[in-house]
């Protein structure tokens, strides 16, 4: 079952590649032990941030070398970022480099079992879906031949058929569909539409603006590792055409105009970035007596460690607090609880519920507790309780507890369609059935 909150959160992501002019420079770099640099750097991604909601279809566009594929590879877990963080919630299936995840010496049949198991399917699940995978791929008798003999189009047929068959929560596609023939592309588009209707989150790169405007709820234009503009697909597509068709000597001006227009549009929107208001302090804080351990400095932080108390819906945050152990404690558990300002308990979490996995702590130890959470709260004011319990003389007791330890606000945003306290990902739809019955003649 999927958790609440966004499907993908990209926060301040940076990726830098070393570029060696000669193969010997790579060896010299290893031998220098970092004392001298024999390479130049290429910044593929420069502080990219974005949040993709559950069930949303987002297209990434841009010129070759703009960082699109690098971004998708990091989200898919194939590359590690140089800086920043990515959070992916749910089972993801990725169709990236041609034939990635395939063993070229294995047959198509064997690669179905290999690739589908990598994507998380059991043997029984693969058996049940095998015939549908083969039928969708249209490979027929080629399914028992080594994939090293396949054409690029056959690679894509098999790869997409497997990726779409696992019922992923998130489907990531990088331009691979451009390799297939027109008939297979139509089949893929129909399957993508079906996945969208089931609530699958879809993220893909394409140079086909028709596909972007047809399928996407939102699009992102990247250039030189940066996000130039994000928003309505047709607007992003028009800016993509402006940038790619601009003469080389005029491209800088066009790029600057796109950035300026995007910044101006952002300035017109309500400010919803995370922040810290020093005046936002809990006046109802109640701290209980310590019985062997003490909670230190409870707070909320961003994933980059910035202390905040003004949050934006849809972003990832952390509840953090230190613990100073004052005397030996056995089978210790740590917890946090979110409440409304009227005391309604919304959600909470504790560590280690099984006795054999609880911690035994010694006097003098110090710990740091972290509870990651997506901000699914609707705009308003909320409080956080924090607590520790453990065995005291064989009886489980509270070792330290602070009520209303942290006060925070969720800032308003442009979406006014939701009501209540939590965004649980409700997706409305309307089945419109026009009236077909004829009205009786007047007077009857």
DOBA-20855 format. One record per residue (C-alpha): residue number from 1; residue in one letter; x, z, y negated. Coordinates in pm, 1 decimal, always signed. Each point is the difference from the previous one (the first is absolute). Example, Ala and Ser with C-alpha at 12.3 -4.5 7.8 and 13.67 -1.06 7.14 Angstrom:
2
resi / resn / east / up / north
1 / a / +1230.0 / +780.0 / +450.0
2 / s / +137.0 / -66.0 / -344.0
END
This chain:
444
resi / resn / east / up / north
1 / x / +0.0 / +0.0 / +0.0
2 / x / +130.4 / -90.6 / -343.4
3 / x / +79.2 / +272.3 / -250.0
4 / x / -149.7 / +13.2 / -346.4
5 / x / +189.9 / -141.2 / -296.7
6 / x / +169.3 / -333.4 / -65.9
7 / x / +138.9 / -216.7 / +278.6
8 / x / +332.7 / -76.2 / -172.1
9 / x / +176.2 / +179.2 / -285.5
10 / x / +319.1 / -155.5 / -140.9
11 / x / +167.0 / +234.0 / -246.9
12 / x / +296.5 / -100.7 / -218.3
13 / x / +147.1 / -219.3 / +275.6
14 / x / +350.0 / -143.9 / -40.0
15 / x / +204.2 / -211.6 / +240.9
16 / x / +359.6 / -105.3 / -69.5
17 / x / +199.0 / -229.9 / +229.8
18 / x / +381.7 / -28.8 / +0.0
19 / x / +120.7 / -361.1 / -37.2
20 / x / +343.7 / -82.7 / +146.2
21 / x / +173.8 / -320.4 / -109.4
22 / x / +210.7 / -21.1 / +315.8
23 / x / -34.6 / +146.2 / +351.6
24 / x / +333.0 / +179.0 / -44.6
25 / x / -142.8 / +190.0 / -299.1
26 / x / -247.0 / +171.3 / +232.1
27 / x / +287.1 / +121.1 / +217.4
28 / x / +200.4 / +112.6 / -305.0
29 / x / -301.6 / +193.9 / -122.6
30 / x / -23.2 / +186.1 / +329.9
31 / x / +371.8 / +80.3 / -3.6
32 / x / -4.3 / +119.0 / -362.2
33 / x / -240.4 / +284.6 / +90.6
34 / x / -181.9 / -50.1 / -329.7
35 / x / +309.7 / +35.5 / -220.3
36 / x / -26.3 / -359.6 / -119.4
37 / x / -286.5 / -246.3 / -19.7
38 / x / +44.7 / -348.1 / +148.5
39 / x / -355.1 / -119.6 / -58.9
40 / x / -252.3 / -76.4 / -267.9
41 / x / -352.9 / +137.8 / +2.5
42 / x / -329.6 / -184.6 / +9.6
43 / x / -308.2 / +195.5 / -108.1
44 / x / -281.1 / -134.6 / +217.4
45 / x / -255.0 / +259.8 / -115.1
46 / x / +13.0 / +189.2 / -328.0
47 / x / -223.6 / +310.2 / -18.5
48 / x / -312.0 / -159.1 / +147.3
49 / x / -313.8 / +215.9 / +21.2
50 / x / -347.1 / -84.4 / +129.4
51 / x / -288.7 / +159.7 / +188.0
52 / x / -209.9 / -195.8 / +250.3
53 / x / -333.8 / +146.3 / +98.4
54 / x / -156.0 / -3.6 / +344.5
55 / x / -179.2 / -325.7 / +74.8
56 / x / +161.2 / -175.1 / -296.9
57 / x / +152.5 / -347.3 / +32.4
58 / x / +297.8 / -49.4 / -230.3
59 / x / +207.3 / -314.9 / -45.0
60 / x / +363.3 / +6.9 / -113.8
61 / x / +115.2 / -314.2 / -180.0
62 / x / +315.0 / -110.1 / -178.3
63 / x / +287.0 / -243.9 / +4.5
64 / x / +249.6 / -0.9 / +287.3
65 / x / +236.6 / +293.2 / -39.8
66 / x / -245.0 / +212.0 / -199.6
67 / x / +2.9 / +285.2 / +255.2
68 / x / -330.7 / -64.7 / +179.1
69 / x / +135.9 / -12.9 / +354.4
70 / x / +233.4 / +294.5 / -58.9
71 / x / -297.2 / +206.3 / -115.0
72 / x / -201.7 / -89.5 / +310.9
73 / x / +292.7 / +71.0 / +232.3
74 / x / +43.4 / +349.3 / -149.2
75 / x / -373.7 / +70.7 / +28.4
76 / x / +11.3 / -118.7 / +363.6
77 / x / +295.6 / +232.2 / +69.3
78 / x / +253.8 / -276.0 / +70.4
79 / x / +218.4 / +85.0 / -300.9
80 / x / +91.7 / +330.7 / -162.0
81 / x / -32.1 / +28.3 / -379.9
82 / x / +294.9 / +88.1 / -221.3
83 / x / -227.1 / +219.6 / -212.9
84 / x / -364.1 / +102.8 / -24.0
85 / x / -246.3 / +52.4 / +280.9
86 / x / -270.6 / -177.6 / +197.4
87 / x / -294.2 / +167.1 / +171.8
88 / x / -199.0 / -198.7 / +259.4
89 / x / -307.3 / +159.5 / +157.3
90 / x / -141.5 / -163.8 / +312.2
91 / x / +110.7 / -240.4 / +274.6
92 / x / +175.3 / -297.0 / -158.7
93 / x / +57.6 / -342.5 / +154.8
94 / x / +254.2 / -221.6 / -174.0
95 / x / +49.6 / -376.0 / +25.0
96 / x / +321.4 / -54.9 / -192.7
97 / x / +305.6 / -200.0 / +105.1
98 / x / -72.4 / -282.1 / +242.9
99 / x / +20.4 / +134.2 / +353.7
100 / x / +92.1 / +354.1 / -108.7
101 / x / -54.3 / +237.8 / +292.5
102 / x / +19.4 / -280.3 / +258.8
103 / x / +259.3 / -32.1 / +274.2
104 / x / +78.8 / -375.8 / +3.1
105 / x / +85.8 / +3.2 / +370.8
106 / x / -332.9 / +156.5 / +96.4
107 / x / -311.1 / -207.3 / +58.7
108 / x / -292.9 / +8.2 / -239.2
109 / x / -186.6 / +220.8 / +248.4
110 / x / +286.4 / +250.8 / +16.8
111 / x / +34.5 / +2.7 / -376.3
112 / x / -369.9 / +78.7 / -39.5
113 / x / +50.4 / +318.7 / +200.8
114 / x / +327.3 / +81.4 / -178.5
115 / x / -125.9 / -60.7 / -353.5
116 / x / -341.8 / +159.5 / +47.4
117 / x / +158.9 / +313.5 / +147.2
118 / x / +228.5 / +21.6 / -305.8
119 / x / -315.0 / -12.5 / -213.8
120 / x / -142.6 / +296.0 / +191.1
121 / x / -225.3 / -143.0 / +271.1
122 / x / +0.6 / +146.2 / +351.4
123 / x / +37.5 / -211.4 / +313.7
124 / x / -373.4 / +24.1 / +67.4
125 / x / -85.3 / -103.6 / -357.3
126 / x / +229.9 / -301.7 / +21.4
127 / x / -150.4 / -99.6 / +335.4
128 / x / -348.0 / +13.6 / -152.7
129 / x / +98.2 / -215.6 / -299.3
130 / x / +242.9 / -238.3 / +168.3
131 / x / -245.0 / -286.1 / +60.7
132 / x / -127.7 / +14.9 / -359.4
133 / x / +357.4 / -7.6 / -135.0
134 / x / +87.4 / -307.7 / +205.3
135 / x / -326.9 / -174.3 / -86.8
136 / x / +46.4 / +61.5 / -372.4
137 / x / +360.1 / -123.7 / +8.1
138 / x / -102.3 / -322.6 / +174.5
139 / x / +333.2 / -8.3 / +187.5
140 / x / -156.5 / -73.9 / +339.5
141 / x / +262.5 / -81.3 / +263.4
142 / x / +282.3 / +75.4 / -246.0
143 / x / -77.8 / +372.3 / +27.3
144 / x / +223.0 / +27.4 / +309.0
145 / x / +293.7 / -188.2 / -153.9
146 / x / +288.9 / +175.0 / -180.4
147 / x / -74.4 / +32.9 / -372.0
148 / x / +346.0 / -143.9 / -73.1
149 / x / -161.6 / -335.9 / +84.4
150 / x / -284.5 / +53.5 / -251.5
151 / x / -32.6 / -183.1 / -329.5
152 / x / -29.2 / +201.9 / -321.6
153 / x / -375.2 / -58.6 / +0.1
154 / x / -30.9 / +134.0 / +354.9
155 / x / +198.3 / +311.2 / -100.4
156 / x / -249.9 / +67.9 / -278.6
157 / x / -299.7 / -62.3 / +224.4
158 / x / +120.0 / +258.2 / +248.0
159 / x / +115.7 / +254.0 / -260.8
160 / x / -323.5 / -7.8 / -202.0
161 / x / -215.8 / +11.4 / +311.4
162 / x / +174.8 / +319.5 / +111.8
163 / x / +1.1 / +165.6 / -345.4
164 / x / -370.0 / -66.0 / -60.1
165 / x / -100.0 / +117.5 / +348.7
166 / x / +120.6 / +360.5 / -37.0
167 / x / -283.0 / +88.0 / -243.9
168 / x / +251.0 / +122.9 / -258.9
169 / x / -89.4 / +231.7 / -285.1
170 / x / +248.1 / -200.6 / -208.5
171 / x / +99.1 / -365.8 / +47.2
172 / x / +316.9 / -121.6 / -176.1
173 / x / +66.1 / -375.1 / -9.5
174 / x / +294.8 / -172.9 / -166.9
175 / x / -65.2 / -374.1 / -56.6
176 / x / +8.7 / -59.9 / +375.9
177 / x / -338.2 / -174.5 / +3.4
178 / x / +144.0 / -287.9 / -204.1
179 / x / +185.2 / -115.0 / +313.1
180 / x / -309.2 / -53.1 / +215.8
181 / x / -210.1 / -316.4 / +1.1
182 / x / -317.8 / -29.1 / -205.9
183 / x / -234.2 / +74.8 / +290.4
184 / x / +183.8 / +317.6 / +92.4
185 / x / +15.6 / +108.7 / -366.1
186 / x / -380.4 / -21.4 / -15.5
187 / x / -23.8 / +216.0 / +313.5
188 / x / +238.2 / +252.7 / -155.9
189 / x / -198.0 / +12.0 / -324.8
190 / x / -320.7 / +59.2 / +196.5
191 / x / +168.4 / +284.1 / +192.9
192 / x / +129.8 / +151.1 / -326.0
193 / x / -352.3 / -11.0 / -143.9
194 / x / -127.1 / +180.5 / +312.4
195 / x / +270.6 / +266.2 / -35.8
196 / x / -96.6 / +44.6 / -365.9
197 / x / -363.1 / +58.0 / +98.3
198 / x / +113.8 / +270.3 / +244.9
199 / x / +186.6 / +180.5 / -280.1
200 / x / +357.0 / -103.3 / +86.2
201 / x / +249.2 / +26.2 / -284.7
202 / x / +177.7 / -335.3 / -39.5
203 / x / +320.7 / -64.5 / -192.0
204 / x / +151.2 / -345.8 / +1.4
205 / x / +239.2 / -231.3 / -177.1
206 / x / -99.0 / -358.8 / -65.2
207 / x / +82.8 / -289.4 / -230.7
208 / x / -348.4 / -141.6 / +65.8
209 / x / -195.6 / +113.6 / -304.7
210 / x / -324.5 / -123.6 / +154.1
211 / x / +45.8 / +247.2 / +283.8
212 / x / +82.8 / +278.2 / -247.9
213 / x / -310.8 / -56.4 / -211.2
214 / x / -223.3 / -49.7 / +304.1
215 / x / +103.4 / +303.3 / +203.5
216 / x / +141.3 / +260.6 / -236.5
217 / x / -167.3 / +282.4 / -188.0
218 / x / +314.0 / +30.9 / -210.8
219 / x / +332.9 / -179.8 / -43.8
220 / x / +348.1 / +93.9 / -118.3
221 / x / +250.0 / -233.0 / -168.0
222 / x / +364.8 / +90.7 / +59.8
223 / x / +314.8 / -137.5 / -158.9
224 / x / +363.4 / +118.1 / +25.6
225 / x / -105.8 / +298.7 / +207.0
226 / x / -253.9 / +122.5 / -255.1
227 / x / -379.2 / -5.2 / -26.8
228 / x / -87.5 / -220.2 / -297.6
229 / x / -377.4 / +27.8 / +21.3
230 / x / -261.3 / +124.0 / +246.3
231 / x / -373.4 / -42.4 / -0.8
232 / x / -272.8 / -260.4 / +46.7
233 / x / +129.2 / -277.4 / +232.2
234 / x / -89.9 / -292.6 / -227.5
235 / x / +180.9 / +158.9 / -294.8
236 / x / +307.5 / +66.4 / +212.1
237 / x / -11.4 / -354.7 / +141.5
238 / x / -7.7 / -151.5 / -349.8
239 / x / +302.7 / +206.6 / -101.2
240 / x / +176.8 / -103.6 / +320.2
241 / x / -53.1 / -366.7 / -88.8
242 / x / +120.6 / +61.7 / -356.4
243 / x / +320.6 / +161.0 / +124.6
244 / x / +83.9 / -240.2 / +283.0
245 / x / -80.1 / -316.8 / -198.1
246 / x / +180.1 / +106.7 / -317.3
247 / x / +321.0 / -194.7 / -81.0
248 / x / +313.2 / +198.1 / +79.5
249 / x / +91.6 / +40.7 / -367.9
250 / x / -350.5 / +131.6 / -81.6
251 / x / -45.0 / +233.6 / +296.7
252 / x / +129.7 / +311.3 / -179.2
253 / x / -257.5 / -38.5 / -275.9
254 / x / -285.0 / -48.1 / +248.4
255 / x / +115.6 / +300.6 / +201.6
256 / x / +10.7 / +217.1 / -312.3
257 / x / -348.7 / -113.8 / -102.6
258 / x / -142.8 / +93.4 / +341.8
259 / x / +161.5 / +344.9 / -16.0
260 / x / -121.9 / +58.5 / -355.4
261 / x / -357.4 / -101.1 / +84.0
262 / x / -0.5 / +224.3 / +309.2
263 / x / +130.9 / +296.3 / -201.4
264 / x / -263.3 / -54.0 / -269.6
265 / x / -276.2 / -7.6 / +261.2
266 / x / +136.3 / +320.6 / +154.0
267 / x / -1.7 / +167.7 / -341.3
268 / x / -371.7 / -75.4 / -28.0
269 / x / -69.4 / +195.3 / +321.2
270 / x / -42.0 / +379.7 / +16.1
271 / x / +328.1 / +179.6 / +59.4
272 / x / -5.6 / +112.7 / +364.0
273 / x / +365.8 / +58.9 / +79.9
274 / x / +110.7 / +330.3 / +148.1
275 / x / +124.7 / +255.8 / -247.9
276 / x / +69.3 / +365.9 / -75.4
277 / x / -209.4 / +196.6 / -248.6
278 / x / +177.6 / +329.7 / -73.2
279 / x / -326.5 / +147.5 / -130.3
280 / x / -180.0 / -66.3 / +329.5
281 / x / +61.4 / +337.9 / +166.1
282 / x / -214.7 / +190.9 / +248.1
283 / x / -162.3 / +300.3 / -170.1
284 / x / -169.0 / +115.6 / +322.0
285 / x / +315.6 / +40.0 / +211.0
286 / x / -11.2 / +294.1 / +243.9
287 / x / +316.6 / +96.2 / +189.7
288 / x / -22.3 / +226.1 / +304.8
289 / x / +261.1 / +252.9 / +106.6
290 / x / +295.8 / -132.5 / +196.7
291 / x / +43.7 / +124.9 / +357.2
292 / x / +334.8 / -150.1 / +95.0
293 / x / +10.1 / -345.2 / -164.9
294 / x / -60.1 / -116.7 / -354.9
295 / x / -124.6 / -334.2 / -135.5
296 / x / +215.9 / -136.2 / -281.6
297 / x / -92.2 / -261.2 / -263.9
298 / x / -307.2 / -178.8 / +142.1
299 / x / -45.8 / -340.6 / -170.4
300 / x / -104.0 / -363.0 / +36.2
301 / x / +259.3 / -278.3 / -6.9
302 / x / +0.1 / -378.2 / +20.3
303 / x / +176.3 / -157.7 / +297.9
304 / x / +305.3 / -34.4 / -227.7
305 / x / +11.3 / +373.0 / -74.9
306 / x / -157.8 / -0.2 / -347.1
307 / x / -203.8 / +315.5 / -67.9
308 / x / -356.0 / -93.4 / -105.2
309 / x / -343.5 / +153.4 / -48.5
310 / x / -181.9 / -311.3 / -121.7
311 / x / -61.7 / -231.7 / +294.9
312 / x / -123.9 / -356.8 / +45.5
313 / x / -249.2 / -77.5 / +274.4
314 / x / +148.7 / -209.7 / +280.5
315 / x / +363.9 / +110.2 / -39.2
316 / x / +205.1 / +218.4 / +236.0
317 / x / +108.7 / +352.0 / -99.8
318 / x / +148.4 / +312.8 / +154.8
319 / x / -89.7 / +368.4 / -8.6
320 / x / +331.6 / +186.3 / +14.3
321 / x / +102.0 / +364.5 / +1.4
322 / x / +301.7 / +203.8 / +99.2
323 / x / -6.1 / +298.8 / +235.5
324 / x / +237.8 / +296.4 / -18.4
325 / x / +4.3 / +197.9 / +326.8
326 / x / +37.2 / +371.3 / -74.1
327 / x / -18.7 / +139.2 / +354.7
328 / x / -7.5 / -138.6 / +353.2
329 / x / -329.0 / -184.1 / +67.1
330 / x / -137.1 / -147.5 / +321.6
331 / x / -226.8 / -301.6 / +64.8
332 / x / -28.7 / -93.0 / -365.4
333 / x / -242.2 / -260.1 / -135.3
334 / x / -23.9 / -153.3 / -348.4
335 / x / -312.6 / -142.4 / -161.0
336 / x / -150.8 / -155.8 / -309.7
337 / x / -363.2 / -47.5 / -108.5
338 / x / -163.7 / -215.8 / -269.0
339 / x / -307.0 / +134.0 / -186.0
340 / x / -227.5 / -93.4 / -286.8
341 / x / -4.9 / +216.7 / -311.8
342 / x / -320.3 / +158.3 / +134.6
343 / x / +173.1 / +100.1 / +325.7
344 / x / -133.5 / -268.2 / +235.3
345 / x / +265.4 / -57.8 / +269.5
346 / x / +72.7 / -373.6 / +27.7
347 / x / +292.5 / -37.0 / +240.4
348 / x / +290.3 / +196.1 / +140.7
349 / x / +280.8 / -13.1 / +251.0
350 / x / +216.5 / +250.4 / +189.2
351 / x / +323.2 / -47.4 / +194.5
352 / x / +56.1 / +73.0 / +372.7
353 / x / -317.8 / +111.2 / +175.3
354 / x / +153.8 / +54.3 / +345.1
355 / x / +177.7 / +331.0 / +55.9
356 / x / +300.7 / -164.4 / +162.1
357 / x / +59.1 / -222.9 / -305.6
358 / x / -31.0 / +266.5 / -271.4
359 / x / +313.5 / +111.9 / -178.1
360 / x / +180.0 / +330.0 / +43.4
361 / x / +180.9 / +82.2 / -324.0
362 / x / +277.9 / +243.9 / -85.7
363 / x / +39.9 / +201.3 / -318.0
364 / x / +198.1 / -190.9 / -262.1
365 / x / -113.6 / -347.0 / +106.2
366 / x / -142.4 / -240.6 / -256.8
367 / x / -232.8 / -293.9 / +69.2
368 / x / -159.7 / -281.2 / -197.1
369 / x / -351.2 / -108.1 / +103.0
370 / x / -138.9 / -347.5 / -72.8
371 / x / -358.1 / -121.0 / +53.5
372 / x / -36.4 / -372.5 / -79.6
373 / x / -346.9 / -118.2 / -99.8
374 / x / -172.3 / -305.8 / -148.2
375 / x / -197.7 / +85.1 / -312.1
376 / x / -352.7 / -78.4 / +118.7
377 / x / -165.3 / +234.9 / -249.4
378 / x / -228.6 / -142.9 / -264.0
379 / x / +79.8 / +79.7 / -365.8
380 / x / -31.3 / +371.7 / -72.4
381 / x / +178.5 / +336.0 / +15.8
382 / x / +115.7 / +155.8 / +328.8
383 / x / +199.4 / +296.1 / +133.9
384 / x / +238.0 / +57.0 / +291.8
385 / x / +39.9 / +312.6 / +213.8
386 / x / +322.7 / +58.3 / +193.2
387 / x / +68.3 / +252.3 / +273.5
388 / x / +221.5 / +121.6 / +284.2
389 / x / -105.0 / +198.9 / +305.7
390 / x / +182.2 / +136.1 / +301.4
391 / x / +13.2 / +285.1 / +253.6
392 / x / +39.9 / +351.2 / -140.3
393 / x / +13.0 / +271.3 / +270.2
394 / x / -154.0 / -249.6 / +241.6
395 / x / -292.5 / -79.2 / -228.7
396 / x / -36.3 / -321.3 / -201.2
397 / x / -10.5 / +80.5 / -369.6
398 / x / +49.8 / -168.0 / -334.4
399 / x / +366.1 / +30.2 / -101.1
400 / x / -65.2 / -133.4 / -350.3
401 / x / -287.1 / -181.4 / -165.2
402 / x / -65.2 / -141.3 / -346.0
403 / x / -350.6 / -109.0 / -99.3
404 / x / -33.9 / -267.7 / -270.3
405 / x / +379.3 / -29.1 / +4.5
406 / x / -5.2 / -348.9 / -152.2
407 / x / -253.0 / -155.2 / -235.3
408 / x / -9.4 / -378.8 / -36.2
409 / x / -211.7 / -279.3 / -140.7
410 / x / -79.8 / -343.9 / +139.0
411 / x / -9.2 / -239.0 / -292.5
412 / x / -292.0 / -237.4 / -61.2
413 / x / +38.3 / -366.0 / +91.9
414 / x / -191.9 / -321.7 / -50.0
415 / x / -207.7 / +24.1 / +320.7
416 / x / -323.6 / +180.0 / -89.6
417 / x / -191.0 / -107.5 / +312.5
418 / x / +80.5 / +312.6 / +206.0
419 / x / -168.9 / +339.2 / -8.4
420 / x / +77.3 / +334.3 / +162.1
421 / x / +332.7 / +170.2 / +47.6
422 / x / +201.4 / -222.5 / +236.4
423 / x / +71.9 / -370.5 / +40.8
424 / x / -46.1 / -42.5 / +376.1
425 / x / +31.1 / -378.0 / -8.6
426 / x / -369.1 / -93.3 / +0.3
427 / x / -35.9 / -378.4 / -14.1
428 / x / -346.5 / -115.2 / -110.9
429 / x / -154.5 / -330.7 / +106.0
430 / x / -336.0 / -162.4 / -55.1
431 / x / -174.9 / -224.1 / +253.4
432 / x / -233.8 / -203.2 / -215.0
433 / x / -298.2 / -151.8 / +184.5
434 / x / -204.7 / -221.3 / -234.2
435 / x / -375.1 / +32.8 / +33.1
436 / x / -143.0 / -269.5 / +226.7
437 / x / -364.8 / +106.8 / +35.9
438 / x / -236.2 / -190.0 / -227.9
439 / x / -207.9 / +201.7 / -237.7
440 / x / -377.2 / -22.0 / +51.9
441 / x / -189.2 / -215.2 / -245.5
442 / x / -129.8 / +176.0 / -305.5
443 / x / -328.6 / +181.6 / +58.6
444 / x / +54.2 / +68.9 / +371.6
END
